[in-house]
Amino acid sequence: MCPNFSSQSYRPRAPTFADMFAGGGGLSYGFHLQGFNIVAAWETDPAARYTYHVHHCERNQTVLYGDVTDVDETKLPSDLDVLGGGPPCQSLSTSQGVADPDDPRHQLPFSMVEWADVVDPRVVLIENVTGLTNRHGDIHSSLLTKLKRAGSGYQVNSITLNAADYGVPQCRDRVFIIAIRTDLPTPDKWKPDQTAHKTSVQTLTGDKLDAYATASEALESLPEPIPSQSPSDDPVHTSIEEYQPAVGKEGRHRIDPHSVPETVSREGSDEVVPPNHVAINHSGSVRQAKAELELGASISETDRRLHPDQPAPTLTVSQGSPPFHYRGKSPQFPSRSVEHVRRLTPREAARLQTFDDNYVFAGTKTEQYRIIANAVPPLLAAHVANHIRKNILNHQFLEEKENSEADSQAETTATSRESAAD
């Protein structure tokens, strides 16, 4: 998991980041961990927006807006460092069957080009599914062409990163389009350095790559989930209705992201249970049927099962159905109890995305799963942010610092000369 997400006051000399299509805040989380000030974000989905607001706006004073297509340069600083975002990708995904060429969501990535044209940030970062390049190459090519011409002009590259290569316990390929303003130097490399491999190896340069993080490494330290019930009745959560009574009964079955881990007594012992860790009620017939899934099987978007010694498959939002846990009966372990066969809880899915346990997601289980699965894994985002800060922006900040110090020294020298003349 990523380090705990925490409040952090505005840092005057820190680079700045704005997050479009922010969702629950995975990309912002990663940039925050690498020392960026998150100055603004855009999101319209109510549950994702509330999740983002609690963790970023209440804690770190990020300004949250709604419609990203309403382009208004006054909402962003004129010297913005990084404009980033992951436009909705369902219409571009390879898992969504035959593509609809007229789907209006295809145009959403271009709103970031419009913002880049008027704000002229130093760097533009667009994250999306690999279907953007191999299924919608025309959209991808058009994006690159328009980004090159936006604002003062950009040098643009498109890279594909697998989250597992960066310590995330999940095989998740995503495209990152990086546009660097032409007054900045071209980086020696566009990709952040890989930190993990299928097996632990040493590179030709002597760097050690760890073995991929596995599902069991991410999940084994979690306690058993609490039984499924309304958040207003369970021992861990606060419901949105309790926290905001004006919302009414619509908030009764939705978790409020101000919820915190709570101690739960079980069979004479106490366990700390994190929020969003609620089991799904499965019928006996469902458990029996899914016990036939081999560990590591991936038959369809809804019929997948984790293998404890491998990274998880890509978490998706297909029908709100996360994979099945590796625990319980399986063809490899037929003597294990069928009662332990179940789908992942939202908290387990969040762990596979590298969110820490204090990062709580709003809404129903389906809404929580959607927010989590749509997010950029914070650990992957942190590696990308670190690469941008050190290898793309650092030259400019160093140059500005030197110029500022030179100006300050010149002022001091001039003042000394005036004093001597007097």
Secondary structure, DSSP 8 states (H G I E B T S, - for coil): -----------TTS-EEEEES-TTSHHHHHHHHTT-EEEEEE---HHHHHHHIIIIIHHH--EEES-TTS--GGGS-TT--EEEE----GGG-TTSSS--TT-GGGGHHHHHHHHHHHH--SEEEEEEETHHHHT-HHHHHHHHHHHHHSTT-EEEEEEEEEGGGGT-SB--EEEEEEEEETTS---S-SS----EESS-EE-TTS-EEEE---HHHHHTTS---B-S--TTTSSS--BHHHH-GGGGGGGTTSB-TT---EEEEETTEEEEE-TT-B-----HHHHHHHTTS-TT-BSSSSSBB--TTS-B-----GGG---B-S-S--SS-TTS-GGG--B--HHHHHHHTT--TT----BSHHHHHHHHHHS--HHHHHHHHHHIIIIIIHHHHHHHHHHHHHHHHHHHHHHHHHHHH-
